[in-house]
Amino acid sequence: MKQTGQPFKAMALTSMITSQLAGGPLAGVFLGKWIDGHFSTEPIFLIIGLLLGLGAGTYGTIHLVRTYTGDD
């Protein structure tokens, strides 16, 4: 049986994608809650942080996959 791929590279790419898609919004939420706590503006910075985190995670994932596949 011929081995066509490298499973450890695939697992590394999968874990990097997962960490970026989960880490960006989580960091945005925590930072937004922290700013809301300091300025007493309850949901505003939480929502802004969540949206910025989603955008950053998506952008980072797209950039990572393009770099990994060679589509710069």
C-alpha positions as CSV (number, residue, x, y, z in Angstrom):
1,M,0.0,0.0,0.0
2,K,1.4,3.4,-1.0
3,Q,1.5,6.2,1.5
4,T,0.4,9.3,-0.3
5,G,0.3,12.0,2.5
6,Q,2.0,13.0,5.6
7,P,-0.5,12.6,8.4
8,F,1.5,14.7,11.0
9,K,1.5,17.7,8.7
10,A,-2.2,17.4,8.2
11,M,-2.8,17.1,11.9
12,A,-0.6,20.2,12.5
13,L,-2.5,22.2,9.9
14,T,-5.8,21.1,11.4
15,S,-4.8,22.1,14.9
16,M,-3.5,25.5,13.7
17,I,-6.7,26.2,11.9
18,T,-8.8,25.2,14.9
19,S,-6.7,27.3,17.3
20,Q,-7.0,30.4,15.1
21,L,-10.7,30.0,14.6
22,A,-11.3,29.5,18.3
23,G,-8.6,31.6,19.8
24,G,-9.4,34.8,17.9
25,P,-13.0,35.2,19.1
26,L,-12.1,34.0,22.6
27,A,-9.3,36.6,22.9
28,G,-11.7,39.3,21.5
29,V,-14.4,38.4,24.0
30,F,-12.1,38.4,27.0
31,L,-10.5,41.7,25.9
32,G,-14.0,43.2,25.3
33,K,-15.3,42.1,28.7
34,W,-12.2,43.6,30.3
35,I,-12.7,46.9,28.6
36,D,-16.4,46.9,29.4
37,G,-15.6,46.3,33.0
38,H,-13.3,49.3,33.1
39,F,-15.6,51.7,31.3
40,S,-19.0,50.3,32.4
41,T,-20.2,49.9,28.8
42,E,-21.6,46.4,29.2
43,P,-22.2,44.8,25.8
44,I,-20.6,47.3,23.4
45,F,-16.9,46.3,23.6
46,L,-17.8,42.6,24.0
47,I,-19.6,42.6,20.7
48,I,-16.8,44.7,19.0
49,G,-14.2,42.3,20.4
50,L,-16.1,39.3,19.2
51,L,-16.5,40.6,15.7
52,L,-12.8,41.7,15.5
53,G,-11.8,38.3,16.8
54,L,-13.9,36.5,14.2
55,G,-12.4,38.7,11.5
56,A,-8.8,38.1,12.8
57,G,-9.3,34.4,13.1
58,T,-10.8,34.1,9.6
59,Y,-8.1,36.3,8.1
60,G,-5.3,34.3,9.9
61,T,-6.8,31.0,8.7
62,I,-7.0,32.1,5.1
63,H,-3.5,33.4,5.2
64,L,-2.2,30.2,6.9
65,V,-3.9,27.9,4.3
66,R,-2.7,30.0,1.4
67,T,0.9,29.9,2.8
68,Y,0.6,26.2,3.5
69,T,-0.7,25.3,0.0
70,G,1.6,27.8,-1.8
71,D,-1.1,30.1,-3.2
72,D,0.6,33.4,-2.1
